[in-house]
Amino acid sequence: MNRTLATTILLIASTIGFAQDSKNAITAMRWGADYNIHITFSNDSTTIYDVRGLYHSTSTEADESSNAEQVTYYPVQLDPEFISALKDRSINSFEGDTTTSLNNDPNYRAKTLWAALHDQLGGGYIHFINCLIYSLESRNLNLYSPFFKRPQTNWKPRPMTQSYKRTRNWEYYVPNDQKLAQKEYLTKLKNKELGDMVLLPATFTELFLSTTQKQYDELVAANNIGKLAIIDMMRLLVASNYLGADQISLIQGSVSKSIMRYTMNSLPSVIIFDDLDAALAMTLDHDGYKIDQVTFNNESALTDDEKENRIQLMQNIIKEVNEVNKRIFERNLKQYYK
């Protein structure tokens, strides 16, 4: 699969693997025969990846990313140091602070979801989406718990508001029906109100829009956590401008708690740079992507200088992607639903 860095690449944390314990780090990584990549960990355990089943990208058009208006997605695990740092923070303290600060901000509906999570998690849009998806996959965040159910009332605003018209049939603060969720997405699309949802991978949007409620229920019955997490994440984002401070505080606490309970001995994330014949094990910390290990398909035919040059090129690419993503995140956060 040959794509530029400006192209969004699917990110599904559950199918790639989660963070590994820093005590069980990668000690060796080699590109073997028959499309296999072998990884050895510090506890002497091993795992084998099939190259054909991994995510593929290219570095040949990396310079285009400097003008990119999209976020670049790579499959990544969260960095153990990030998780350790988050464990030192008090969930209860920031939940209370968030509610207070948001209630004092007349524009809190325009920016609370990003602002609340960004204050705690750091990073850019990639990190934000990673953390949301994982919290849904791990079921620490349940959008259809009683805490997210809208109170029953006969009250109607006078005059009738657009937000009331668009959400009056919602049983929860986040639509729990695909038809309602898709209607809101398409309305936002028509009115140019999608905000930073336009930065999501096309595969996320395609899955969300092509899945009926019957198919969603079938995914629930099949326990297809990966697809359900993406769809629920889309439902959450499409409803984010209708969330109040209490719902934002609950989401913030659930996301942070889920990461603190992260599976610590799972497989690392690996992607392939086709044009460099390189496989990279990558992590994501509060600053962005980070390369943990590199191996080459034709390693025996490369000199030390050639390998070093390719590694330096990949590090430069990742650095540039991080800078672009950070710039996009900060710019759009200021303009979100402005």
Backbone torsions as a table, in degrees:
resi	resn	phi	psi	omega
1	MET	NA	118.0	-175.6
2	ASN	-108.0	112.5	-177.2
3	ARG	-136.9	151.0	176.5
4	THR	-80.9	165.8	178.8
5	LEU	-67.8	-18.7	178.5
6	ALA	-78.8	-8.6	-178.2
7	THR	-86.8	136.0	178.0
8	THR	-74.5	134.4	-177.9
9	ILE	-116.0	134.2	-173.3
10	LEU	-55.4	135.0	178.2
11	LEU	-123.5	111.2	174.2
12	ILE	-131.0	103.0	-172.4
13	ALA	-61.7	-35.5	-173.4
14	SER	-68.8	-34.1	-176.9
15	THR	-83.6	-14.5	-179.6
16	ILE	-98.5	-35.3	-179.9
17	GLY	124.9	158.2	-176.0
18	PHE	-108.7	-170.7	-173.6
19	ALA	-67.7	145.0	175.1
20	GLN	-102.9	151.6	-179.9
21	ASP	-64.9	138.4	179.7
22	SER	-61.0	-20.7	177.6
23	LYS	-78.9	-11.0	-179.9
24	ASN	-123.5	56.3	-175.3
25	ALA	-77.8	165.7	176.7
26	ILE	-72.4	126.8	177.6
27	THR	-106.3	-23.1	-179.9
28	ALA	-153.1	144.9	-179.6
29	MET	-149.3	123.1	-179.7
30	ARG	-139.5	150.9	179.2
31	TRP	-95.4	106.3	-176.2
32	GLY	-93.0	-168.2	179.9
33	ALA	-79.9	168.8	175.0
34	ASP	57.6	40.9	174.2
35	TYR	62.6	29.7	-177.6
36	ASN	-111.2	140.3	171.4
37	ILE	-115.6	124.4	-176.0
38	HIS	-103.2	130.9	178.5
39	ILE	-124.6	131.9	177.0
40	THR	-114.7	137.9	-178.2
41	PHE	-106.3	168.2	-175.7
42	SER	-67.2	-16.6	175.7
43	ASN	-93.1	13.5	177.7
44	ASP	73.6	4.5	173.4
45	SER	-77.2	157.5	-178.9
46	THR	-133.5	158.6	172.7
47	THR	-146.4	155.1	-177.8
48	ILE	-126.2	130.6	176.0
49	TYR	-105.8	143.3	170.5
50	ASP	-89.4	118.8	-177.2
51	VAL	-54.1	-36.7	-176.5
52	ARG	-67.5	-20.0	-179.7
53	GLY	-96.8	0.8	-178.9
54	LEU	-91.0	171.0	175.9
55	TYR	-81.6	137.4	-176.9
56	HIS	-118.6	144.9	178.4
57	SER	-147.8	-178.7	179.4
58	THR	-138.6	156.4	179.5
59	SER	-112.3	0.6	-169.6
60	THR	-69.2	-22.0	-179.5
61	GLU	-119.5	35.8	-175.6
62	ALA	-64.0	-27.3	-176.2
63	ASP	-65.2	-20.2	178.6
64	GLU	-67.7	-22.4	-175.3
65	SER	-64.9	-20.6	-178.8
66	SER	-65.0	-24.2	178.6
67	ASN	-111.1	15.2	-174.6
68	ALA	-68.0	143.4	174.0
69	GLU	-112.1	15.7	176.7
70	GLN	-124.2	157.7	174.9
71	VAL	-86.9	136.6	177.5
72	THR	-90.7	127.0	-178.9
73	TYR	-108.4	129.0	169.2
74	TYR	-121.6	148.3	175.5
75	PRO	-69.7	122.3	-176.2
76	VAL	-142.1	157.5	170.8
77	GLN	-101.5	159.9	176.7
78	LEU	-80.6	145.2	-174.7
79	ASP	-74.7	134.6	179.3
80	PRO	-57.2	-34.2	179.8
81	GLU	-65.8	-35.1	177.2
82	PHE	-64.2	-43.2	-179.7
83	ILE	-65.3	-42.6	179.0
84	SER	-62.0	-40.5	179.6
85	ALA	-65.3	-40.0	-178.8
86	LEU	-67.4	-30.9	179.5
87	LYS	-63.4	-23.5	-178.7
88	ASP	-81.9	-5.6	-176.9
89	ARG	-96.2	148.2	-177.5
90	SER	-88.7	116.8	178.6
91	ILE	-63.0	-47.7	-175.6
92	ASN	-60.1	-37.8	-175.9
93	SER	-66.9	-44.0	-176.4
94	PHE	-79.7	-21.2	175.5
95	GLU	-63.0	-45.0	179.3
96	GLY	-67.2	-42.4	-179.8
97	ASP	-62.0	-39.4	-177.9
98	THR	-62.9	-47.7	-178.4
99	THR	-59.5	-44.0	-179.2
100	THR	-64.2	-48.1	-175.7
101	SER	-66.7	-35.8	-178.2
102	LEU	-72.0	-37.3	179.1
103	ASN	-66.2	-27.0	179.4
104	ASN	-83.5	-7.6	-177.7
105	ASP	-102.3	113.4	-177.6
106	PRO	-63.6	-17.8	-178.3
107	ASN	-105.2	19.8	-170.5
108	TYR	-62.4	-29.1	-180.0
109	ARG	-66.0	-21.5	-176.9
110	ALA	-82.9	-16.6	-171.1
111	LYS	-149.2	9.3	-170.7
112	THR	-66.2	-43.9	-173.4
113	LEU	-60.8	-49.5	178.0
114	TRP	-67.5	-47.3	-174.5
115	ALA	-61.6	-44.6	-177.5
116	ALA	-64.8	-45.0	-178.5
117	LEU	-73.8	-36.8	-178.4
118	HIS	-65.6	-36.0	178.9
119	ASP	-59.7	-34.1	-177.1
120	GLN	-93.3	-40.6	-171.3
121	LEU	-93.5	-23.7	-175.9
122	GLY	69.0	-165.1	175.7
123	GLY	73.4	-171.1	-177.9
124	GLY	-112.4	-158.6	-174.4
125	TYR	-63.0	-36.4	177.9
126	ILE	-58.8	-47.9	-178.9
127	HIS	-62.3	-42.8	178.9
128	PHE	-57.2	-49.7	-178.5
129	ILE	-68.5	-42.1	176.2
130	ASN	-52.8	-49.4	-175.5
131	CYS	-68.1	-38.6	176.9
132	LEU	-62.8	-46.6	-178.2
133	ILE	-62.2	-44.9	-178.2
134	TYR	-64.9	-40.4	-179.2
135	SER	-63.3	-32.4	176.5
136	LEU	-76.1	-40.6	178.8
137	GLU	-62.6	-41.1	-178.2
138	SER	-79.5	-7.6	178.3
139	ARG	66.0	19.0	169.3
140	ASN	-72.8	-27.4	175.2
141	LEU	-108.0	115.7	179.4
142	ASN	-119.0	105.6	-175.7
143	LEU	-69.5	-11.5	-175.5
144	TYR	-117.6	26.6	172.6
145	SER	-77.8	164.9	179.7
146	PRO	-57.2	-24.8	-178.8
147	PHE	-66.8	-22.9	-178.6
148	PHE	-103.7	8.4	179.8
149	LYS	-82.9	134.2	-178.9
150	ARG	-75.5	140.3	178.0
151	PRO	-67.3	141.8	177.6
152	GLN	-77.3	132.1	-177.8
153	THR	-156.5	152.6	175.2
154	ASN	-98.7	4.4	-178.3
155	TRP	-67.0	140.9	175.4
156	LYS	-134.6	135.8	179.8
157	PRO	-70.4	145.2	175.8
158	ARG	-125.6	112.3	2.7
159	PRO	-76.9	166.5	-179.8
160	MET	-62.9	131.4	-178.9
161	THR	-99.1	157.5	177.7
162	GLN	-64.0	-40.5	-178.8
163	SER	-63.1	-37.7	178.3
164	TYR	-66.4	-44.9	179.8
165	LYS	-59.7	-38.6	-174.0
166	ARG	-82.0	-19.2	-176.0
167	THR	-119.8	2.3	-172.0
168	ARG	-64.2	-23.6	-180.0
169	ASN	-95.2	5.1	-179.6
170	TRP	-81.0	129.4	176.2
171	GLU	-78.7	-28.1	179.9
172	TYR	-121.9	169.9	176.1
173	TYR	-67.8	-20.5	172.6
174	VAL	-115.3	129.8	-176.4
175	PRO	-60.3	128.9	-179.7
176	ASN	-102.6	19.8	177.2
177	ASP	-131.3	132.2	-175.9
178	GLN	-61.7	-37.8	-179.0
179	LYS	-63.7	-42.2	178.9
180	LEU	-68.2	-41.8	-179.4
181	ALA	-65.2	-43.3	179.7
182	GLN	-67.5	-36.0	177.8
183	LYS	-62.0	-43.7	179.3
184	GLU	-66.1	-40.6	178.0
185	TYR	-60.3	-48.1	-177.2
186	LEU	-67.1	-33.7	175.4
187	THR	-65.1	-44.4	177.2
188	LYS	-63.6	-38.7	178.1
189	LEU	-61.6	-46.5	-179.6
190	LYS	-62.9	-39.1	-177.4
191	ASN	-90.1	5.4	-178.3
192	LYS	57.3	46.7	-178.9
193	GLU	-113.5	10.9	-175.9
194	LEU	-69.3	-20.1	-179.3
195	GLY	57.2	-130.2	-174.0
196	ASP	-85.7	5.0	171.2
197	MET	-64.9	-21.5	177.9
198	VAL	-68.2	-15.1	180.0
199	LEU	-85.5	-6.8	-178.8
200	LEU	-72.7	153.5	176.6
201	PRO	-58.4	142.9	179.6
202	ALA	-58.0	-30.5	-179.3
203	THR	-64.5	-32.7	177.6
204	PHE	-64.9	-49.6	-178.1
205	THR	-64.1	-41.8	-179.9
206	GLU	-61.8	-44.2	178.9
207	LEU	-62.7	-44.9	-178.8
208	PHE	-61.7	-47.4	-175.6
209	LEU	-77.0	-23.7	-177.4
210	SER	-91.9	-7.2	-176.8
211	THR	-95.7	120.1	175.8
212	THR	-80.7	168.9	177.9
213	GLN	-64.3	-35.9	177.2
214	LYS	-62.1	-43.2	178.3
215	GLN	-67.4	-35.9	176.2
216	TYR	-60.7	-45.7	178.8
217	ASP	-62.0	-34.5	177.2
218	GLU	-67.6	-36.9	176.1
219	LEU	-64.5	-38.4	176.9
220	VAL	-62.8	-45.9	-179.6
221	ALA	-63.5	-34.3	-179.7
222	ALA	-85.5	-2.3	-179.3
223	ASN	57.3	40.9	179.3
224	ASN	-81.9	80.4	-171.5
225	ILE	-63.0	-38.3	-176.5
226	GLY	-60.8	-50.7	-179.0
227	LYS	-70.1	-38.5	179.2
228	LEU	-62.0	-39.2	-179.9
229	ALA	-63.3	-39.8	179.7
230	ILE	-67.3	-45.3	-179.4
231	ILE	-63.9	-44.8	179.1
232	ASP	-65.4	-34.9	176.0
233	MET	-63.0	-41.3	177.0
234	MET	-64.2	-41.0	177.1
235	ARG	-61.3	-42.0	179.9
236	LEU	-63.8	-46.0	-177.8
237	LEU	-66.8	-36.0	-178.6
238	VAL	-69.5	-21.1	179.8
239	ALA	-104.1	3.2	-169.4
240	SER	-61.6	-32.0	-178.1
241	ASN	-78.0	-4.6	176.5
242	TYR	-101.6	-3.2	-176.9
243	LEU	-75.4	143.3	174.8
244	GLY	-95.1	176.4	-176.3
245	ALA	-61.1	-37.0	-178.6
246	ASP	-66.0	-42.2	179.4
247	GLN	-67.4	-39.2	177.9
248	ILE	-62.2	-42.0	-179.9
249	SER	-63.4	-39.8	178.1
250	LEU	-65.1	-42.3	179.1
251	ILE	-64.5	-44.4	-179.8
252	GLN	-58.8	-46.0	179.6
253	GLY	-65.0	-41.2	-178.6
254	SER	-65.6	-42.2	-179.6
255	VAL	-64.8	-45.6	-178.7
256	SER	-65.7	-41.0	179.0
257	LYS	-65.0	-39.1	-178.5
258	SER	-64.2	-37.3	-179.6
259	ILE	-72.6	-34.0	177.5
260	MET	-66.1	-22.5	178.9
261	ARG	-100.6	17.8	-175.3
262	TYR	-53.5	141.6	175.1
263	THR	-65.3	121.4	-168.6
264	MET	-100.5	0.8	-178.0
265	ASN	-130.0	32.8	-176.9
266	SER	-93.8	-179.3	-176.1
267	LEU	-75.2	149.0	177.1
268	PRO	-77.0	167.2	176.0
269	SER	-92.7	134.7	-177.6
270	VAL	-129.7	133.0	172.7
271	ILE	-125.5	163.0	-178.9
272	ILE	-115.1	127.0	167.6
273	PHE	-93.4	101.6	-172.7
274	ASP	-59.2	-45.7	-173.0
275	ASP	-73.8	-14.6	177.9
276	LEU	-107.3	1.9	-177.8
277	ASP	51.2	42.6	-174.8
278	ALA	-123.8	144.4	171.8
279	ALA	-114.4	133.3	-176.8
280	LEU	-120.6	132.8	166.8
281	ALA	-94.6	125.6	-171.7
282	MET	-126.6	154.0	172.8
283	THR	-130.4	168.9	179.4
284	LEU	-129.1	119.3	174.4
285	ASP	-114.0	-171.7	-174.3
286	HIS	-65.8	-14.9	177.9
287	ASP	-94.7	-13.8	-179.8
288	GLY	131.0	-157.7	-178.1
289	TYR	-69.5	149.1	177.4
290	LYS	-144.8	134.8	178.5
291	ILE	-86.8	124.0	179.2
292	ASP	-94.3	-43.2	-177.8
293	GLN	-146.5	152.2	177.7
294	VAL	-135.4	139.4	170.1
295	THR	-139.4	152.4	-176.4
296	PHE	-115.3	146.4	-179.9
297	ASN	-65.6	-39.1	-177.7
298	ASN	-111.7	41.5	-171.5
299	GLU	-55.5	-38.2	-177.2
300	SER	-67.4	-22.2	-178.8
301	ALA	-91.4	-3.9	-177.3
302	LEU	-100.4	141.4	173.0
303	THR	-78.9	165.9	177.8
304	ASP	-60.1	-38.3	179.1
305	ASP	-65.8	-41.2	179.1
306	GLU	-63.7	-42.4	178.4
307	LYS	-64.2	-43.1	-179.8
308	GLU	-63.5	-39.4	179.2
309	ASN	-64.3	-41.1	179.5
310	ARG	-68.4	-40.6	177.9
311	ILE	-62.7	-42.0	179.2
312	GLN	-63.8	-39.0	177.8
313	LEU	-62.1	-44.6	-179.9
314	MET	-66.2	-38.7	177.2
315	GLN	-63.4	-38.7	177.5
316	ASN	-65.6	-39.3	178.8
317	ILE	-62.6	-48.3	-178.7
318	ILE	-64.0	-39.3	178.1
319	LYS	-61.6	-42.7	-179.6
320	GLU	-66.7	-40.9	177.3
321	VAL	-60.8	-43.7	178.5
322	ASN	-60.1	-41.9	-179.5
323	GLU	-66.4	-41.8	178.7
324	VAL	-64.1	-46.6	-178.9
325	ASN	-62.4	-40.5	179.2
326	LYS	-64.5	-42.3	-179.9
327	ARG	-64.3	-43.2	178.4
328	ILE	-62.9	-44.3	-178.9
329	PHE	-60.9	-49.7	-176.6
330	GLU	-65.6	-39.6	179.5
331	ARG	-65.5	-46.5	-175.7
332	ASN	-75.4	-26.6	176.0
333	LEU	-62.2	-39.3	180.0
334	LYS	-68.9	-28.4	-175.2
335	GLN	-103.3	2.2	-171.4
336	TYR	-58.9	119.0	-180.0
337	TYR	52.6	35.5	-177.8
338	LYS	-73.0	NA	NA
